[in-house]
Amino acid sequence: MRKVSLFLLLVAVAGFGSAEAGLRENSWELGASFSHIDGDHDVGVDNGTGGTIRCGYSVSEKMEAEVLFSMNSADVDPALGKNVPADFQRGIVQVVGNFLNDRGYKNVPYISAGVGVINVTIDPYTNRNDDDKPESFDSAALLTLAVGSRYFFNENWAMRYELRYFHHDAFDQGQDVFMIDLGASFVLGGQR
C-alpha cells in the first residue's frame, strides 16, 4: 500500500500546468532512470536498487512501443539462513498508452503492459552444512504492468516516474516484484 501512496503523492506534487507536452507522432523517446525494487520477500528476495534505460517510438501521441533494459542487485536467501548477493537483468518489450496529452498539460500520465525475459544470477555460497554451492543462473518469462507519468519541462525534456509490477517464475518460484522508477526522458523527431 505504501508504494501506491508514494506514487499518488508524486502525481499530486507534479500537478497539471499548462505547457506543450513533448509527445508527438513519429517521435523517439530515450531515457534513463534510477529504480527501487521491492523484492518478493515471500521467496527470500530483499529490496534493491538499480537502473533502467529505455527507447520508445511513438506511432501516435497516444500510443508508443518501448524496449527497456533494467538491472539491479539484491540479496537472496536460498533456504540457507543467510543472504547471498544476486544480480537481476530484465529485457522488456511493451506498449504504452498516453492520456491527457491533447490538452496542453505538462503532466502526461500513461499505462503500459509488456512481456520480456528476466535473468537471475546468484553468487556462489556455502550453505549451513558447509557445502560449497556454485554460482547459479536461471532465465524466465516476465509479465509487467505499469502506471506512471512524464512531466515535461519543455517540448523535449521530461521527468518520468512510474510504479511497475513484474511477475516471473525464475528458479521455479512465482515472484511478484514492484519497482518505483524516477528518471529523465528526451523526445526527438516527429511533427507537432
C-alpha positions in Angstrom: 0.0 0.0 0.0 2.9 2.4 0.7 4.0 2.1 -2.9 0.6 3.2 -4.2 0.6 6.1 -1.7 4.1 7.2 -2.8 3.1 7.1 -6.4 -0.1 9.1 -5.8 2.0 11.7 -3.9 4.4 12.0 -6.9 1.4 12.6 -9.2 0.0 15.3 -6.9 3.3 17.1 -6.5 3.9 17.3 -10.2 0.5 18.8 -10.8 -1.1 19.8 -14.0 0.1 23.0 -15.6 -0.3 24.5 -19.0 2.6 23.9 -21.4 3.1 22.0 -24.6 3.8 18.3 -23.9 6.6 16.8 -26.0 4.9 13.6 -27.1 4.2 13.6 -30.8 3.5 11.3 -33.7 6.6 9.5 -35.2 8.9 10.7 -32.4 11.5 8.8 -30.5 11.9 8.8 -26.7 15.2 8.0 -25.0 15.5 7.7 -21.2 17.3 6.5 -18.2 16.1 6.2 -14.6 17.0 5.2 -11.1 15.0 2.2 -9.7 14.0 1.0 -6.2 12.9 -2.7 -6.4 10.7 -4.2 -3.7 11.7 -7.9 -4.0 9.3 -10.7 -3.2 10.1 -11.3 0.5 7.9 -14.5 0.5 10.6 -16.3 -1.6 13.6 -14.6 0.2 14.4 -11.7 -2.2 15.4 -8.5 -0.4 14.8 -4.9 -1.7 17.5 -3.5 -4.1 18.3 -0.5 -6.3 19.3 -0.4 -9.9 18.7 1.4 -13.1 16.6 1.3 -16.3 17.3 2.5 -19.8 14.6 2.8 -22.4 14.0 3.6 -26.1 10.5 4.1 -27.5 8.8 5.0 -30.7 5.5 6.9 -30.7 3.2 5.8 -33.5 0.8 8.5 -32.4 0.6 11.0 -29.5 -1.4 8.3 -27.6 0.4 5.1 -28.4 4.1 4.2 -28.0 6.1 1.0 -28.4 9.1 0.7 -26.0 12.1 -1.5 -25.3 13.5 -1.5 -21.7 16.6 -2.9 -20.1 16.6 -2.9 -16.3 19.2 -4.3 -13.9 19.6 -4.4 -10.1 21.4 -6.3 -7.3 19.8 -7.6 -4.2 20.4 -10.2 -1.5 18.5 -13.5 -1.7 18.1 -16.2 1.0 18.1 -19.5 -0.9 16.9 -21.5 2.2 20.2 -21.2 3.9 19.6 -18.8 6.7 21.9 -16.1 5.4 21.8 -13.6 2.5 23.7 -14.2 -0.8 24.2 -11.5 -3.4 22.3 -11.9 -6.7 22.0 -9.9 -9.9 18.8 -9.4 -11.9 18.6 -8.3 -15.5 15.3 -7.7 -17.4 14.7 -7.1 -21.1 11.1 -5.9 -21.9 9.1 -5.0 -24.9 5.9 -3.1 -24.0 3.1 -0.9 -25.3 2.4 2.4 -23.7 -0.9 4.3 -23.7 -0.7 8.0 -23.0 -3.5 10.2 -21.6 -4.3 13.9 -21.5 -1.6 14.8 -24.0 -4.0 16.6 -26.2 -4.9 19.1 -23.5 -1.7 21.0 -23.3 -0.8 19.7 -19.8 2.8 19.4 -18.6 2.0 16.1 -16.9 1.2 13.2 -19.3 0.1 10.1 -17.4 0.3 6.6 -19.0 -0.3 2.9 -18.5 1.9 0.2 -20.0 1.9 -3.6 -20.4 4.6 -5.8 -21.7 6.4 -9.1 -21.8 10.1 -9.9 -21.5 12.8 -12.1 -20.0 14.5 -12.0 -16.6 18.0 -13.4 -16.0 18.9 -14.1 -12.3 22.4 -15.0 -11.2 23.1 -16.0 -7.6 26.7 -15.8 -6.4 28.5 -18.9 -5.1 27.9 -19.5 -1.4 28.5 -22.0 1.4 25.3 -23.5 3.0 24.5 -24.5 6.6 26.2 -27.9 6.1 29.4 -26.2 4.9 28.7 -27.4 1.3 30.1 -25.1 -1.3 27.4 -24.2 -3.9 28.5 -22.9 -7.3 27.1 -19.8 -9.0 23.5 -20.5 -10.2 21.7 -18.9 -13.1 18.1 -19.0 -14.4 16.0 -17.2 -17.0 12.3 -16.9 -17.1 9.5 -15.2 -19.0 8.3 -11.9 -17.4 5.0 -10.1 -17.5 4.8 -6.5 -16.5 2.2 -3.7 -15.9 3.0 -0.1 -15.0 1.3 3.3 -14.4 3.3 6.5 -14.5 3.6 10.0 -15.9 6.0 12.2 -17.8 6.3 15.8 -16.5 7.5 17.9 -19.5 9.8 20.9 -18.8 9.8 21.8 -22.5 9.0 20.1 -25.8 11.9 17.7 -25.5 12.9 17.1 -21.8 10.7 15.3 -19.3 11.0 13.8 -15.8 9.4 10.3 -15.9 8.2 8.4 -12.8 6.3 5.2 -12.6 5.2 2.3 -10.5 5.8 -1.1 -12.2 4.7 -4.6 -11.3 6.6 -7.7 -12.5 5.7 -11.4 -12.3 8.2 -14.2 -13.2 9.0 -17.7 -12.2 12.8 -17.8 -12.1 14.2 -20.8 -10.2 10.6 -22.3 -10.3 9.4 -19.8 -7.7 6.5 -17.5 -8.7 7.7 -14.0 -7.8 5.7 -10.7 -7.6 8.0 -7.7 -7.7 7.3 -3.9 -7.5 9.6 -1.2 -8.9 9.5 2.5 -8.4 11.3 4.4 -11.2 12.4 8.0 -11.4 14.4 9.4 -14.3 14.7 11.6 -17.3 13.4 11.3 -20.9 14.4 13.1 -24.1 11.9 13.2 -27.1 13.2 13.9 -30.6 11.8 13.9 -34.0 8.2 13.8 -35.1 5.8 16.6 -36.2 3.8 18.8 -33.9 
